[in-house]
């Protein structure tokens, strides 16, 4: 069953693998921030390569952000990779990136990009 949080946001039931609280509440409860203040949450942006993903995983940030698109760009049937347009290739797939991040205590944010070719 699903409930509603104080703001009306759907909350997960607490089953394994489900996110059941706001990230700021998780970081507060775990002692990683001192007050319920989203401005205290530190971010690592554009962790779109093996090296940057590894740096993000080792860092003291709370959240890691990356950009997802299909290898080769829009209309291609390639693997989901981590890259930001105009790039259409990467040294890390989404699956590899997620495997690396799941072993950290960090939250993640994925930006799914639609690659637009300029003519």
Phi and psi in degrees as a GROMACS rama.xvg file:
@    title "Ramachandran Plot"
@    xaxis  label "Phi"
@    yaxis  label "Psi"
@TYPE xy
-114.572  140.722  UNK-2
-110.829  -175.6  UNK-3
-121.774  135.321  UNK-4
-74.9122  178.911  UNK-5
-60.0658  -25.8496  UNK-6
-97.8839  5.9497  UNK-7
88.9677  -2.55963  UNK-8
-70.625  135.971  UNK-9
-64.6023  135.425  UNK-10
-112.789  141.963  UNK-11
-69.204  159.423  UNK-12
-77.072  -7.76142  UNK-13
95.3433  5.19241  UNK-14
-64.7145  157.024  UNK-15
-53.9276  132.796  UNK-16
85.6446  -4.80225  UNK-17
-96.7955  140.376  UNK-18
-85.2364  124.08  UNK-19
-118.466  9.01155  UNK-20
-152.652  163.012  UNK-21
-66.2049  144.246  UNK-22
-53.8375  -42.2308  UNK-23
-61.5971  -36.055  UNK-24
-68.7349  -39.1532  UNK-25
-60.8789  -48.1402  UNK-26
-67.196  -33.8998  UNK-27
-67.2385  -48.917  UNK-28
-61.4947  -35.8632  UNK-29
-85.0419  1.94449  UNK-30
78.7449  13.6813  UNK-31
-85.7054  -18.0593  UNK-32
-131.346  155.222  UNK-33
-89.72  -22.4881  UNK-34
-141.492  158.691  UNK-35
-76.7147  77.5094  UNK-36
-137.977  111.329  UNK-37
-58.5205  -25.6729  UNK-38
-68.1307  -17.3191  UNK-39
-80.8835  -13.3049  UNK-40
-78.6535  122.816  UNK-41
-94.7455  141.626  UNK-42
-118.295  149.665  UNK-43
-116.919  115.062  UNK-44
-98.8299  149.804  UNK-45
57.5721  49.6836  UNK-46
-81.5083  65.4877  UNK-47
-100.678  20.4694  UNK-48
-144.664  168.012  UNK-49
-58.4017  -45.6631  UNK-50
-64.3224  -44.1376  UNK-51
-70.7416  -36.2446  UNK-52
-63.7277  -41.8589  UNK-53
-65.0574  -41.5621  UNK-54
-63.0192  -41.9121  UNK-55
-63.6914  -42.7329  UNK-56
-62.9521  -35.4235  UNK-57
-81.9355  -17.5556  UNK-58
-76.3325  173.86  UNK-59
-97.4336  17.5691  UNK-60
-71.1387  163.472  UNK-61
-93.1753  -38.8216  UNK-62
-125.449  143.507  UNK-63
-121.884  129.599  UNK-64
-113.486  141.146  UNK-65
-145.755  163.271  UNK-66
-111.577  130.761  UNK-67
-112.696  133.395  UNK-68
-149.395  170.013  UNK-69
-83.5465  134.565  UNK-70
-54.1653  129.071  UNK-71
98.2983  -14.0036  UNK-72
98.091  -174.603  UNK-73
-60.133  140.102  UNK-74
86.3569  -12.2639  UNK-75
-82.3899  161.811  UNK-76
-113.245  29.4794  UNK-77
-75.5616  174.579  UNK-78
-66.193  149.291  UNK-79
-66.1156  128.208  UNK-80
-127.48  171.154  UNK-81
-101.218  110.971  UNK-82
-163.597  158.212  UNK-83
-119.5  127.893  UNK-84
-52.6193  141.096  UNK-85
-85.6293  1.08923  UNK-86
-62.908  142.421  UNK-87
-127.447  10.1208  UNK-88
-142.903  162.324  UNK-89
-157.266  163.384  UNK-90
-93.104  7.88172  UNK-91
-143.161  133.755  UNK-92
-87.5181  163.931  UNK-93
-58.5294  -43.0723  UNK-94
-60.8185  -44.2004  UNK-95
-63.28  -41.6018  UNK-96
-63.2658  -46.5225  UNK-97
-62.9043  -39.8927  UNK-98
-59.7326  -39.7363  UNK-99
-70.1779  -42.227  UNK-100
-73.7545  -29.2324  UNK-101
-63.9572  -21.0576  UNK-102
-92.3323  16.5681  UNK-103
-116.516  176.837  UNK-104
-103.66  27.6191  UNK-105
-102.366  150.38  UNK-106
-83.7924  159.863  UNK-107
-127.893  153.11  UNK-108
-135.275  124.346  UNK-109
-110.516  128.799  UNK-110
-101.898  114.072  UNK-111
-87.9822  117.307  UNK-112
-99.0627  147.794  UNK-113
-111.264  115.582  UNK-114
-79.781  125.303  UNK-115
-111.336  122.388  UNK-116
-78.4144  133.909  UNK-117
-93.2962  133.067  UNK-118
